[in-house]
Amino acid sequence: MAMTADQIQARIDTLQAARDSGVLMVRHGLDYVTYKSTVEMDQTLKRLKAQLAAVLGTAKPRVNYTVQKTKGYGFRRPFGFDDV
């Protein structure tokens, strides 16, 4: 069953409060979750925030940029166009 935006936000708030206080065990309703490190908590927070953005419809589209690097030779004319 999918969680609502309010449920996701409640989990985010609880997890951030636990991380800020240095606690690695978090309670969500009747469930307890024990994290191995704050890095794992940060990864879970990142996933929850992405899930919240998807539920709210505010997710940003991903844009990939590519950069072409040259070796410093500059522009070379194709063969046969030296006299132009």
FIMAR-87358 format. One record per atom (N, C-alpha, C): x, y negated, z negated; atom name; residue number from 1. Coordinates in Angstrom, 2 decimals. Layout:
N
<tipa><u>X</u><v>Y</v><w>Z</w><atom>CA</atom><nr>NUM</nr></tipa>
...
***
This chain:
84
<tipa><u>0.83</u><v>1.17</v><w>0.00</w><atom>N</atom><nr>1</nr></tipa>
<tipa><u>0.00</u><v>0.00</v><w>0.00</w><atom>CA</atom><nr>1</nr></tipa>
<tipa><u>0.88</u><v>-1.24</v><w>0.00</w><atom>C</atom><nr>1</nr></tipa>
<tipa><u>0.55</u><v>-2.18</v><w>0.83</w><atom>N</atom><nr>2</nr></tipa>
<tipa><u>1.35</u><v>-3.40</v><w>0.95</w><atom>CA</atom><nr>2</nr></tipa>
<tipa><u>1.06</u><v>-4.33</v><w>-0.22</w><atom>C</atom><nr>2</nr></tipa>
<tipa><u>2.10</u><v>-5.02</v><w>-0.66</w><atom>N</atom><nr>3</nr></tipa>
<tipa><u>1.95</u><v>-5.96</v><w>-1.75</w><atom>CA</atom><nr>3</nr></tipa>
<tipa><u>1.48</u><v>-7.31</v><w>-1.22</w><atom>C</atom><nr>3</nr></tipa>
<tipa><u>0.77</u><v>-8.04</v><w>-2.05</w><atom>N</atom><nr>4</nr></tipa>
<tipa><u>0.33</u><v>-9.38</v><w>-1.68</w><atom>CA</atom><nr>4</nr></tipa>
<tipa><u>1.46</u><v>-10.36</v><w>-1.95</w><atom>C</atom><nr>4</nr></tipa>
<tipa><u>1.30</u><v>-11.58</v><w>-1.47</w><atom>N</atom><nr>5</nr></tipa>
<tipa><u>2.32</u><v>-12.61</v><w>-1.67</w><atom>CA</atom><nr>5</nr></tipa>
<tipa><u>2.51</u><v>-12.91</v><w>-3.15</w><atom>C</atom><nr>5</nr></tipa>
<tipa><u>1.42</u><v>-12.90</v><w>-3.92</w><atom>N</atom><nr>6</nr></tipa>
<tipa><u>1.53</u><v>-13.16</v><w>-5.36</w><atom>CA</atom><nr>6</nr></tipa>
<tipa><u>2.30</u><v>-12.06</v><w>-6.08</w><atom>C</atom><nr>6</nr></tipa>
<tipa><u>2.09</u><v>-10.80</v><w>-5.68</w><atom>N</atom><nr>7</nr></tipa>
<tipa><u>2.82</u><v>-9.69</v><w>-6.29</w><atom>CA</atom><nr>7</nr></tipa>
<tipa><u>4.30</u><v>-9.76</v><w>-5.96</w><atom>C</atom><nr>7</nr></tipa>
<tipa><u>4.61</u><v>-10.09</v><w>-4.73</w><atom>N</atom><nr>8</nr></tipa>
<tipa><u>6.02</u><v>-10.19</v><w>-4.33</w><atom>CA</atom><nr>8</nr></tipa>
<tipa><u>6.68</u><v>-11.34</v><w>-5.07</w><atom>C</atom><nr>8</nr></tipa>
<tipa><u>6.00</u><v>-12.48</v><w>-5.17</w><atom>N</atom><nr>9</nr></tipa>
<tipa><u>6.57</u><v>-13.63</v><w>-5.88</w><atom>CA</atom><nr>9</nr></tipa>
<tipa><u>6.77</u><v>-13.31</v><w>-7.36</w><atom>C</atom><nr>9</nr></tipa>
<tipa><u>5.88</u><v>-12.54</v><w>-7.96</w><atom>N</atom><nr>10</nr></tipa>
<tipa><u>6.04</u><v>-12.14</v><w>-9.36</w><atom>CA</atom><nr>10</nr></tipa>
<tipa><u>7.27</u><v>-11.27</v><w>-9.54</w><atom>C</atom><nr>10</nr></tipa>
<tipa><u>7.51</u><v>-10.37</v><w>-8.59</w><atom>N</atom><nr>11</nr></tipa>
<tipa><u>8.71</u><v>-9.52</v><w>-8.66</w><atom>CA</atom><nr>11</nr></tipa>
<tipa><u>9.98</u><v>-10.35</v><w>-8.49</w><atom>C</atom><nr>11</nr></tipa>
<tipa><u>9.93</u><v>-11.32</v><w>-7.59</w><atom>N</atom><nr>12</nr></tipa>
<tipa><u>11.09</u><v>-12.19</v><w>-7.38</w><atom>CA</atom><nr>12</nr></tipa>
<tipa><u>11.40</u><v>-12.97</v><w>-8.64</w><atom>C</atom><nr>12</nr></tipa>
<tipa><u>10.37</u><v>-13.54</v><w>-9.26</w><atom>N</atom><nr>13</nr></tipa>
<tipa><u>10.56</u><v>-14.32</v><w>-10.48</w><atom>CA</atom><nr>13</nr></tipa>
<tipa><u>11.12</u><v>-13.47</v><w>-11.61</w><atom>C</atom><nr>13</nr></tipa>
<tipa><u>10.58</u><v>-12.26</v><w>-11.78</w><atom>N</atom><nr>14</nr></tipa>
<tipa><u>11.04</u><v>-11.36</v><w>-12.83</w><atom>CA</atom><nr>14</nr></tipa>
<tipa><u>12.49</u><v>-10.94</v><w>-12.59</w><atom>C</atom><nr>14</nr></tipa>
<tipa><u>12.82</u><v>-10.63</v><w>-11.36</w><atom>N</atom><nr>15</nr></tipa>
<tipa><u>14.17</u><v>-10.18</v><w>-11.03</w><atom>CA</atom><nr>15</nr></tipa>
<tipa><u>15.19</u><v>-11.30</v><w>-11.19</w><atom>C</atom><nr>15</nr></tipa>
<tipa><u>14.82</u><v>-12.52</v><w>-10.80</w><atom>N</atom><nr>16</nr></tipa>
<tipa><u>15.73</u><v>-13.65</v><w>-10.97</w><atom>CA</atom><nr>16</nr></tipa>
<tipa><u>15.96</u><v>-13.95</v><w>-12.44</w><atom>C</atom><nr>16</nr></tipa>
<tipa><u>14.92</u><v>-13.87</v><w>-13.25</w><atom>N</atom><nr>17</nr></tipa>
<tipa><u>15.06</u><v>-14.12</v><w>-14.68</w><atom>CA</atom><nr>17</nr></tipa>
<tipa><u>15.96</u><v>-13.07</v><w>-15.33</w><atom>C</atom><nr>17</nr></tipa>
<tipa><u>15.80</u><v>-11.82</v><w>-14.92</w><atom>N</atom><nr>18</nr></tipa>
<tipa><u>16.64</u><v>-10.76</v><w>-15.47</w><atom>CA</atom><nr>18</nr></tipa>
<tipa><u>18.10</u><v>-10.94</v><w>-15.04</w><atom>C</atom><nr>18</nr></tipa>
<tipa><u>18.30</u><v>-11.28</v><w>-13.78</w><atom>N</atom><nr>19</nr></tipa>
<tipa><u>19.67</u><v>-11.48</v><w>-13.29</w><atom>CA</atom><nr>19</nr></tipa>
<tipa><u>20.34</u><v>-12.64</v><w>-14.00</w><atom>C</atom><nr>19</nr></tipa>
<tipa><u>19.60</u><v>-13.74</v><w>-14.19</w><atom>N</atom><nr>20</nr></tipa>
<tipa><u>20.17</u><v>-14.91</v><w>-14.84</w><atom>CA</atom><nr>20</nr></tipa>
<tipa><u>20.51</u><v>-14.65</v><w>-16.31</w><atom>C</atom><nr>20</nr></tipa>
<tipa><u>19.77</u><v>-13.74</v><w>-16.95</w><atom>N</atom><nr>21</nr></tipa>
<tipa><u>20.05</u><v>-13.43</v><w>-18.35</w><atom>CA</atom><nr>21</nr></tipa>
<tipa><u>21.05</u><v>-12.30</v><w>-18.51</w><atom>C</atom><nr>21</nr></tipa>
<tipa><u>21.44</u><v>-11.64</v><w>-17.41</w><atom>N</atom><nr>22</nr></tipa>
<tipa><u>22.46</u><v>-10.59</v><w>-17.47</w><atom>CA</atom><nr>22</nr></tipa>
<tipa><u>21.89</u><v>-9.21</v><w>-17.74</w><atom>C</atom><nr>22</nr></tipa>
<tipa><u>20.59</u><v>-9.03</v><w>-17.65</w><atom>N</atom><nr>23</nr></tipa>
<tipa><u>19.95</u><v>-7.74</v><w>-17.89</w><atom>CA</atom><nr>23</nr></tipa>
<tipa><u>19.86</u><v>-6.98</v><w>-16.59</w><atom>C</atom><nr>23</nr></tipa>
<tipa><u>20.17</u><v>-5.67</v><w>-16.64</w><atom>N</atom><nr>24</nr></tipa>
<tipa><u>20.13</u><v>-4.85</v><w>-15.44</w><atom>CA</atom><nr>24</nr></tipa>
<tipa><u>18.87</u><v>-3.98</v><w>-15.35</w><atom>C</atom><nr>24</nr></tipa>
<tipa><u>18.01</u><v>-4.00</v><w>-16.38</w><atom>N</atom><nr>25</nr></tipa>
<tipa><u>16.78</u><v>-3.24</v><w>-16.35</w><atom>CA</atom><nr>25</nr></tipa>
<tipa><u>15.60</u><v>-4.20</v><w>-16.26</w><atom>C</atom><nr>25</nr></tipa>
<tipa><u>14.71</u><v>-3.95</v><w>-15.28</w><atom>N</atom><nr>26</nr></tipa>
<tipa><u>13.58</u><v>-4.83</v><w>-15.02</w><atom>CA</atom><nr>26</nr></tipa>
<tipa><u>12.30</u><v>-4.00</v><w>-15.09</w><atom>C</atom><nr>26</nr></tipa>
<tipa><u>11.26</u><v>-4.57</v><w>-15.68</w><atom>N</atom><nr>27</nr></tipa>
<tipa><u>9.97</u><v>-3.89</v><w>-15.78</w><atom>CA</atom><nr>27</nr></tipa>
<tipa><u>8.99</u><v>-4.57</v><w>-14.84</w><atom>C</atom><nr>27</nr></tipa>
<tipa><u>8.34</u><v>-3.76</v><w>-13.98</w><atom>N</atom><nr>28</nr></tipa>
<tipa><u>7.29</u><v>-4.24</v><w>-13.08</w><atom>CA</atom><nr>28</nr></tipa>
<tipa><u>6.03</u><v>-3.44</v><w>-13.42</w><atom>C</atom><nr>28</nr></tipa>
<tipa><u>5.15</u><v>-4.01</v><w>-14.20</w><atom>N</atom><nr>29</nr></tipa>
<tipa><u>3.95</u><v>-3.29</v><w>-14.62</w><atom>CA</atom><nr>29</nr></tipa>
<tipa><u>4.34</u><v>-2.14</v><w>-15.53</w><atom>C</atom><nr>29</nr></tipa>
<tipa><u>4.07</u><v>-0.91</v><w>-15.11</w><atom>N</atom><nr>30</nr></tipa>
<tipa><u>4.43</u><v>0.27</v><w>-15.89</w><atom>CA</atom><nr>30</nr></tipa>
<tipa><u>5.76</u><v>0.88</v><w>-15.44</w><atom>C</atom><nr>30</nr></tipa>
<tipa><u>6.33</u><v>0.37</v><w>-14.39</w><atom>N</atom><nr>31</nr></tipa>
<tipa><u>7.58</u><v>0.91</v><w>-13.83</w><atom>CA</atom><nr>31</nr></tipa>
<tipa><u>8.78</u><v>0.15</v><w>-14.35</w><atom>C</atom><nr>31</nr></tipa>
<tipa><u>9.85</u><v>0.89</v><w>-14.61</w><atom>N</atom><nr>32</nr></tipa>
<tipa><u>11.13</u><v>0.29</v><w>-14.98</w><atom>CA</atom><nr>32</nr></tipa>
<tipa><u>12.14</u><v>0.57</v><w>-13.87</w><atom>C</atom><nr>32</nr></tipa>
<tipa><u>12.92</u><v>-0.42</v><w>-13.53</w><atom>N</atom><nr>33</nr></tipa>
<tipa><u>13.97</u><v>-0.26</v><w>-12.52</w><atom>CA</atom><nr>33</nr></tipa>
<tipa><u>15.28</u><v>-0.67</v><w>-13.16</w><atom>C</atom><nr>33</nr></tipa>
<tipa><u>16.29</u><v>0.20</v><w>-13.07</w><atom>N</atom><nr>34</nr></tipa>
<tipa><u>17.62</u><v>-0.10</v><w>-13.59</w><atom>CA</atom><nr>34</nr></tipa>
<tipa><u>18.56</u><v>-0.28</v><w>-12.41</w><atom>C</atom><nr>34</nr></tipa>
<tipa><u>19.20</u><v>-1.43</v><w>-12.34</w><atom>N</atom><nr>35</nr></tipa>
<tipa><u>20.14</u><v>-1.74</v><w>-11.27</w><atom>CA</atom><nr>35</nr></tipa>
<tipa><u>21.55</u><v>-1.44</v><w>-11.72</w><atom>C</atom><nr>35</nr></tipa>
<tipa><u>22.42</u><v>-1.10</v><w>-10.78</w><atom>N</atom><nr>36</nr></tipa>
<tipa><u>23.81</u><v>-0.78</v><w>-11.10</w><atom>CA</atom><nr>36</nr></tipa>
<tipa><u>24.65</u><v>-2.03</v><w>-11.29</w><atom>C</atom><nr>36</nr></tipa>
<tipa><u>24.31</u><v>-3.10</v><w>-10.58</w><atom>N</atom><nr>37</nr></tipa>
<tipa><u>25.10</u><v>-4.33</v><w>-10.67</w><atom>CA</atom><nr>37</nr></tipa>
<tipa><u>24.26</u><v>-5.51</v><w>-10.22</w><atom>C</atom><nr>37</nr></tipa>
<tipa><u>24.80</u><v>-6.70</v><w>-10.43</w><atom>N</atom><nr>38</nr></tipa>
<tipa><u>24.10</u><v>-7.89</v><w>-9.97</w><atom>CA</atom><nr>38</nr></tipa>
<tipa><u>24.12</u><v>-7.99</v><w>-8.45</w><atom>C</atom><nr>38</nr></tipa>
<tipa><u>25.08</u><v>-7.36</v><w>-7.81</w><atom>N</atom><nr>39</nr></tipa>
<tipa><u>25.12</u><v>-7.34</v><w>-6.34</w><atom>CA</atom><nr>39</nr></tipa>
<tipa><u>23.90</u><v>-6.59</v><w>-5.81</w><atom>C</atom><nr>39</nr></tipa>
<tipa><u>23.57</u><v>-5.47</v><w>-6.44</w><atom>N</atom><nr>40</nr></tipa>
<tipa><u>22.39</u><v>-4.71</v><w>-6.03</w><atom>CA</atom><nr>40</nr></tipa>
<tipa><u>21.11</u><v>-5.53</v><w>-6.28</w><atom>C</atom><nr>40</nr></tipa>
<tipa><u>21.10</u><v>-6.29</v><w>-7.36</w><atom>N</atom><nr>41</nr></tipa>
<tipa><u>19.95</u><v>-7.15</v><w>-7.65</w><atom>CA</atom><nr>41</nr></tipa>
<tipa><u>19.82</u><v>-8.24</v><w>-6.58</w><atom>C</atom><nr>41</nr></tipa>
<tipa><u>20.95</u><v>-8.80</v><w>-6.18</w><atom>N</atom><nr>42</nr></tipa>
<tipa><u>20.93</u><v>-9.84</v><w>-5.14</w><atom>CA</atom><nr>42</nr></tipa>
<tipa><u>20.42</u><v>-9.29</v><w>-3.81</w><atom>C</atom><nr>42</nr></tipa>
<tipa><u>20.81</u><v>-8.05</v><w>-3.49</w><atom>N</atom><nr>43</nr></tipa>
<tipa><u>20.33</u><v>-7.43</v><w>-2.26</w><atom>CA</atom><nr>43</nr></tipa>
<tipa><u>18.82</u><v>-7.21</v><w>-2.31</w><atom>C</atom><nr>43</nr></tipa>
<tipa><u>18.33</u><v>-6.79</v><w>-3.47</w><atom>N</atom><nr>44</nr></tipa>
<tipa><u>16.89</u><v>-6.59</v><w>-3.64</w><atom>CA</atom><nr>44</nr></tipa>
<tipa><u>16.15</u><v>-7.92</v><w>-3.54</w><atom>C</atom><nr>44</nr></tipa>
<tipa><u>16.72</u><v>-8.97</v><w>-4.13</w><atom>N</atom><nr>45</nr></tipa>
<tipa><u>16.12</u><v>-10.30</v><w>-4.03</w><atom>CA</atom><nr>45</nr></tipa>
<tipa><u>16.04</u><v>-10.76</v><w>-2.58</w><atom>C</atom><nr>45</nr></tipa>
<tipa><u>17.09</u><v>-10.52</v><w>-1.84</w><atom>N</atom><nr>46</nr></tipa>
<tipa><u>17.12</u><v>-10.91</v><w>-0.43</w><atom>CA</atom><nr>46</nr></tipa>
<tipa><u>16.03</u><v>-10.19</v><w>0.35</w><atom>C</atom><nr>46</nr></tipa>
<tipa><u>15.87</u><v>-8.88</v><w>0.09</w><atom>N</atom><nr>47</nr></tipa>
<tipa><u>14.82</u><v>-8.11</v><w>0.76</w><atom>CA</atom><nr>47</nr></tipa>
<tipa><u>13.43</u><v>-8.59</v><w>0.37</w><atom>C</atom><nr>47</nr></tipa>
<tipa><u>13.24</u><v>-8.88</v><w>-0.93</w><atom>N</atom><nr>48</nr></tipa>
<tipa><u>11.93</u><v>-9.35</v><w>-1.38</w><atom>CA</atom><nr>48</nr></tipa>
<tipa><u>11.59</u><v>-10.71</v><w>-0.78</w><atom>C</atom><nr>48</nr></tipa>
<tipa><u>12.58</u><v>-11.59</v><w>-0.68</w><atom>N</atom><nr>49</nr></tipa>
<tipa><u>12.33</u><v>-12.91</v><w>-0.10</w><atom>CA</atom><nr>49</nr></tipa>
<tipa><u>12.00</u><v>-12.79</v><w>1.39</w><atom>C</atom><nr>49</nr></tipa>
<tipa><u>12.65</u><v>-11.87</v><w>2.10</w><atom>N</atom><nr>50</nr></tipa>
<tipa><u>12.34</u><v>-11.65</v><w>3.51</w><atom>CA</atom><nr>50</nr></tipa>
<tipa><u>10.94</u><v>-11.07</v><w>3.65</w><atom>C</atom><nr>50</nr></tipa>
<tipa><u>10.58</u><v>-10.17</v><w>2.74</w><atom>N</atom><nr>51</nr></tipa>
<tipa><u>9.24</u><v>-9.58</v><w>2.77</w><atom>CA</atom><nr>51</nr></tipa>
<tipa><u>8.18</u><v>-10.65</v><w>2.48</w><atom>C</atom><nr>51</nr></tipa>
<tipa><u>8.46</u><v>-11.54</v><w>1.54</w><atom>N</atom><nr>52</nr></tipa>
<tipa><u>7.53</u><v>-12.63</v><w>1.23</w><atom>CA</atom><nr>52</nr></tipa>
<tipa><u>7.36</u><v>-13.56</v><w>2.42</w><atom>C</atom><nr>52</nr></tipa>
<tipa><u>8.46</u><v>-13.87</v><w>3.09</w><atom>N</atom><nr>53</nr></tipa>
<tipa><u>8.39</u><v>-14.73</v><w>4.27</w><atom>CA</atom><nr>53</nr></tipa>
<tipa><u>7.57</u><v>-14.07</v><w>5.38</w><atom>C</atom><nr>53</nr></tipa>
<tipa><u>7.71</u><v>-12.75</v><w>5.52</w><atom>N</atom><nr>54</nr></tipa>
<tipa><u>6.94</u><v>-12.04</v><w>6.54</w><atom>CA</atom><nr>54</nr></tipa>
<tipa><u>5.45</u><v>-12.04</v><w>6.20</w><atom>C</atom><nr>54</nr></tipa>
<tipa><u>5.13</u><v>-11.87</v><w>4.92</w><atom>N</atom><nr>55</nr></tipa>
<tipa><u>3.72</u><v>-11.87</v><w>4.51</w><atom>CA</atom><nr>55</nr></tipa>
<tipa><u>3.10</u><v>-13.25</v><w>4.70</w><atom>C</atom><nr>55</nr></tipa>
<tipa><u>3.86</u><v>-14.29</v><w>4.37</w><atom>N</atom><nr>56</nr></tipa>
<tipa><u>3.35</u><v>-15.65</v><w>4.48</w><atom>CA</atom><nr>56</nr></tipa>
<tipa><u>3.39</u><v>-16.17</v><w>5.92</w><atom>C</atom><nr>56</nr></tipa>
<tipa><u>4.13</u><v>-15.47</v><w>6.79</w><atom>N</atom><nr>57</nr></tipa>
<tipa><u>4.23</u><v>-15.91</v><w>8.18</w><atom>CA</atom><nr>57</nr></tipa>
<tipa><u>5.23</u><v>-17.02</v><w>8.39</w><atom>C</atom><nr>57</nr></tipa>
<tipa><u>6.19</u><v>-17.16</v><w>7.47</w><atom>N</atom><nr>58</nr></tipa>
<tipa><u>7.19</u><v>-18.22</v><w>7.59</w><atom>CA</atom><nr>58</nr></tipa>
<tipa><u>8.55</u><v>-17.68</v><w>7.97</w><atom>C</atom><nr>58</nr></tipa>
<tipa><u>8.61</u><v>-16.45</v><w>8.42</w><atom>N</atom><nr>59</nr></tipa>
<tipa><u>9.89</u><v>-15.87</v><w>8.79</w><atom>CA</atom><nr>59</nr></tipa>
<tipa><u>10.45</u><v>-16.58</v><w>10.01</w><atom>C</atom><nr>59</nr></tipa>
<tipa><u>11.73</u><v>-16.91</v><w>9.97</w><atom>N</atom><nr>60</nr></tipa>
<tipa><u>12.37</u><v>-17.59</v><w>11.08</w><atom>CA</atom><nr>60</nr></tipa>
<tipa><u>12.81</u><v>-16.57</v><w>12.12</w><atom>C</atom><nr>60</nr></tipa>
<tipa><u>12.62</u><v>-16.86</v><w>13.39</w><atom>N</atom><nr>61</nr></tipa>
<tipa><u>13.10</u><v>-15.92</v><w>14.40</w><atom>CA</atom><nr>61</nr></tipa>
<tipa><u>14.62</u><v>-15.91</v><w>14.43</w><atom>C</atom><nr>61</nr></tipa>
<tipa><u>15.15</u><v>-14.77</v><w>14.71</w><atom>N</atom><nr>62</nr></tipa>
<tipa><u>16.61</u><v>-14.63</v><w>14.73</w><atom>CA</atom><nr>62</nr></tipa>
<tipa><u>17.12</u><v>-15.04</v><w>16.09</w><atom>C</atom><nr>62</nr></tipa>
<tipa><u>18.15</u><v>-15.88</v><w>16.10</w><atom>N</atom><nr>63</nr></tipa>
<tipa><u>18.77</u><v>-16.34</v><w>17.33</w><atom>CA</atom><nr>63</nr></tipa>
<tipa><u>20.24</u><v>-15.97</v><w>17.28</w><atom>C</atom><nr>63</nr></tipa>
<tipa><u>20.70</u><v>-15.31</v><w>18.31</w><atom>N</atom><nr>64</nr></tipa>
<tipa><u>22.11</u><v>-14.93</v><w>18.39</w><atom>CA</atom><nr>64</nr></tipa>
<tipa><u>22.81</u><v>-15.79</v><w>19.43</w><atom>C</atom><nr>64</nr></tipa>
<tipa><u>23.95</u><v>-16.30</v><w>19.07</w><atom>N</atom><nr>65</nr></tipa>
<tipa><u>24.76</u><v>-17.11</v><w>19.97</w><atom>CA</atom><nr>65</nr></tipa>
<tipa><u>26.02</u><v>-16.34</v><w>20.32</w><atom>C</atom><nr>65</nr></tipa>
<tipa><u>26.45</u><v>-16.48</v><w>21.57</w><atom>N</atom><nr>66</nr></tipa>
<tipa><u>27.71</u><v>-15.88</v><w>21.97</w><atom>CA</atom><nr>66</nr></tipa>
<tipa><u>28.64</u><v>-16.98</v><w>22.45</w><atom>C</atom><nr>66</nr></tipa>
<tipa><u>29.91</u><v>-16.78</v><w>22.17</w><atom>N</atom><nr>67</nr></tipa>
<tipa><u>30.92</u><v>-17.76</v><w>22.56</w><atom>CA</atom><nr>67</nr></tipa>
<tipa><u>31.93</u><v>-17.04</v><w>23.44</w><atom>C</atom><nr>67</nr></tipa>
<tipa><u>32.20</u><v>-17.64</v><w>24.59</w><atom>N</atom><nr>68</nr></tipa>
<tipa><u>33.20</u><v>-17.06</v><w>25.49</w><atom>CA</atom><nr>68</nr></tipa>
<tipa><u>34.48</u><v>-17.85</v><w>25.33</w><atom>C</atom><nr>68</nr></tipa>
<tipa><u>35.53</u><v>-17.15</v><w>24.97</w><atom>N</atom><nr>69</nr></tipa>
<tipa><u>36.82</u><v>-17.81</v><w>24.79</w><atom>CA</atom><nr>69</nr></tipa>
<tipa><u>37.72</u><v>-17.50</v><w>25.97</w><atom>C</atom><nr>69</nr></tipa>
<tipa><u>38.48</u><v>-18.50</v><w>26.40</w><atom>N</atom><nr>70</nr></tipa>
<tipa><u>39.43</u><v>-18.29</v><w>27.48</w><atom>CA</atom><nr>70</nr></tipa>
<tipa><u>40.83</u><v>-18.19</v><w>26.89</w><atom>C</atom><nr>70</nr></tipa>
<tipa><u>41.76</u><v>-17.81</v><w>27.71</w><atom>N</atom><nr>71</nr></tipa>
<tipa><u>43.14</u><v>-17.70</v><w>27.26</w><atom>CA</atom><nr>71</nr></tipa>
<tipa><u>43.94</u><v>-18.94</v><w>27.60</w><atom>C</atom><nr>71</nr></tipa>
<tipa><u>43.28</u><v>-20.05</v><w>27.88</w><atom>N</atom><nr>72</nr></tipa>
<tipa><u>43.98</u><v>-21.30</v><w>28.15</w><atom>CA</atom><nr>72</nr></tipa>
<tipa><u>44.37</u><v>-21.50</v><w>29.59</w><atom>C</atom><nr>72</nr></tipa>
<tipa><u>43.89</u><v>-20.65</v><w>30.50</w><atom>N</atom><nr>73</nr></tipa>
<tipa><u>44.27</u><v>-20.80</v><w>31.90</w><atom>CA</atom><nr>73</nr></tipa>
<tipa><u>43.40</u><v>-21.82</v><w>32.61</w><atom>C</atom><nr>73</nr></tipa>
<tipa><u>42.27</u><v>-22.16</v><w>32.05</w><atom>N</atom><nr>74</nr></tipa>
<tipa><u>41.39</u><v>-23.13</v><w>32.67</w><atom>CA</atom><nr>74</nr></tipa>
<tipa><u>40.63</u><v>-22.52</v><w>33.84</w><atom>C</atom><nr>74</nr></tipa>
<tipa><u>40.10</u><v>-23.39</v><w>34.69</w><atom>N</atom><nr>75</nr></tipa>
<tipa><u>39.31</u><v>-22.93</v><w>35.82</w><atom>CA</atom><nr>75</nr></tipa>
<tipa><u>40.22</u><v>-22.51</v><w>36.96</w><atom>C</atom><nr>75</nr></tipa>
<tipa><u>39.94</u><v>-21.38</v><w>37.54</w><atom>N</atom><nr>76</nr></tipa>
<tipa><u>40.69</u><v>-20.91</v><w>38.71</w><atom>CA</atom><nr>76</nr></tipa>
<tipa><u>39.73</u><v>-20.81</v><w>39.89</w><atom>C</atom><nr>76</nr></tipa>
<tipa><u>40.19</u><v>-21.30</v><w>41.00</w><atom>N</atom><nr>77</nr></tipa>
<tipa><u>39.38</u><v>-21.22</v><w>42.21</w><atom>CA</atom><nr>77</nr></tipa>
<tipa><u>39.41</u><v>-19.80</v><w>42.75</w><atom>C</atom><nr>77</nr></tipa>
<tipa><u>38.29</u><v>-19.37</v><w>43.33</w><atom>N</atom><nr>78</nr></tipa>
<tipa><u>38.29</u><v>-18.04</v><w>43.94</w><atom>CA</atom><nr>78</nr></tipa>
<tipa><u>39.26</u><v>-17.98</v><w>45.12</w><atom>C</atom><nr>78</nr></tipa>
<tipa><u>39.68</u><v>-16.79</v><w>45.47</w><atom>N</atom><nr>79</nr></tipa>
<tipa><u>40.63</u><v>-16.57</v><w>46.56</w><atom>CA</atom><nr>79</nr></tipa>
<tipa><u>40.06</u><v>-17.12</v><w>47.86</w><atom>C</atom><nr>79</nr></tipa>
<tipa><u>40.84</u><v>-17.91</v><w>48.57</w><atom>N</atom><nr>80</nr></tipa>
<tipa><u>40.45</u><v>-18.43</v><w>49.87</w><atom>CA</atom><nr>80</nr></tipa>
<tipa><u>39.89</u><v>-19.85</v><w>49.81</w><atom>C</atom><nr>80</nr></tipa>
<tipa><u>39.79</u><v>-20.45</v><w>48.63</w><atom>N</atom><nr>81</nr></tipa>
<tipa><u>39.24</u><v>-21.80</v><w>48.50</w><atom>CA</atom><nr>81</nr></tipa>
<tipa><u>40.30</u><v>-22.79</v><w>48.05</w><atom>C</atom><nr>81</nr></tipa>
<tipa><u>41.55</u><v>-22.56</v><w>48.36</w><atom>N</atom><nr>82</nr></tipa>
<tipa><u>42.64</u><v>-23.45</v><w>47.92</w><atom>CA</atom><nr>82</nr></tipa>
<tipa><u>42.65</u><v>-24.76</v><w>48.68</w><atom>C</atom><nr>82</nr></tipa>
<tipa><u>42.16</u><v>-24.82</v><w>49.91</w><atom>N</atom><nr>83</nr></tipa>
<tipa><u>42.25</u><v>-26.02</v><w>50.71</w><atom>CA</atom><nr>83</nr></tipa>
<tipa><u>41.04</u><v>-26.93</v><w>50.57</w><atom>C</atom><nr>83</nr></tipa>
<tipa><u>40.10</u><v>-26.62</v><w>49.72</w><atom>N</atom><nr>84</nr></tipa>
<tipa><u>38.91</u><v>-27.46</v><w>49.58</w><atom>CA</atom><nr>84</nr></tipa>
<tipa><u>39.15</u><v>-28.62</v><w>48.69</w><atom>C</atom><nr>84</nr></tipa>
***
